Amino acid sequence: MNPPPVRVLYSFPHKLGAGRICTTAWHQVEGASRAGAQVTVFAGSQVRPVNDRIKVKTTLSVGKLRVPYKLIGRDLACHWHDIATSMWLNAHHREVDVVHGWPLGSIRTIRTAKRHGIPVVLERPNAHTAYAYEEVERENRDVGIVLPDNHDHEVDPKRLALEETEYAEADYLLCPSDFVAKTFIDRGFTESKLVRHQYGYDFSRFSPQPPNAAAHDGLVMIYAGVVEPRKGLHHALKAWLASGAHEKGTFMVCGEFVPGYRERLEPMLSHPSVKIMGHRTDLPDLMRQADVFVLSSVEEGSALVTYEARGSGCVLLVSDASGAVCEHMQNGLIHPLRDVAELTAHLRLLDSDRVLLEKLRAASVADLDQLTWDQAGRRLEEVYRSVRRTHAA
């Protein structure tokens, strides 16, 4: 006899279905639902519909009327969301097997769940926040810029204290990469508290070129995402210009720069091989034209763009802090964070050895079915069932 579906309260204090982490949350609830979980979502607001099996309740909107996040601020929005979610849970705790929370909007919900004996998993979309603050501050200082006010990585002791309380009181931390897990282990967390899951990509948007597509004369490399120091574009540019790949190749840089960063990089960005593309809506097409995708981050969770790049047929050239799903010299190349010399060697190797490039690419696209959001949803539903089973024992 099959066990009953696991009943999940998914608490997300932001705009379900918008960009970045809001996209992640949308795919998680959709994927877990399709995998068999019975999902009730509490979200700040909803901008993208979900399937009919998912119940959605919004805490910062009534009908089409939404409370502007900018008007009340993120902290107050998360605080109110947490109160509303915890009140519902207190009244409906018999309908919930597992609570899935997100940072900065979960501490009351966590405590309500614990009073009723319900296990809580807390999403960790990035590394431990103390680690992130330290590394991002160091990178900004080295580059010589100051982040704009209210940037996600602006050091905020009050927010850090709240997140660390959530870390401590949640039963499990959901880590999308080994790198994220390591930043918690390095701060004394036990491995038993850290649960690995994964993110994914939308295979209906991202797909590779056929194997017989025309080869480029020179290496084509692409970067995509917010262009800020923690993503390491300055490291990638140094490696590109030192490797010799720039002599025949093209480096496409897609995304919006944070204030001050572009000016610091202008001497390298002005090289004829570097194409500044800005924010793009045709990213799948651009990725299909590229040989390699580069991300030299000093801090990530598990960058969604690396899944999308693999789904488009790019070979990953990434730092060990990118959280990317790949194996060194098997289906991608991984360099230690801030190691420009190693990244330079990797670029030089792929530029000179097209046989190796095609071997890595073939291995990278061979198991793309394991990187979809559907697969991520199945894995998340398995986590929910495992947590329910453990706490019922």
Order of alpha helices (4+ residues) and beta strands (2+ residues): beta-alpha-beta-beta-beta-beta-alpha-alpha-beta-alpha-beta-alpha-alpha-beta-alpha-beta-beta-alpha-beta-alpha-beta-alpha-beta-alpha-beta-beta-alpha-alpha-alpha
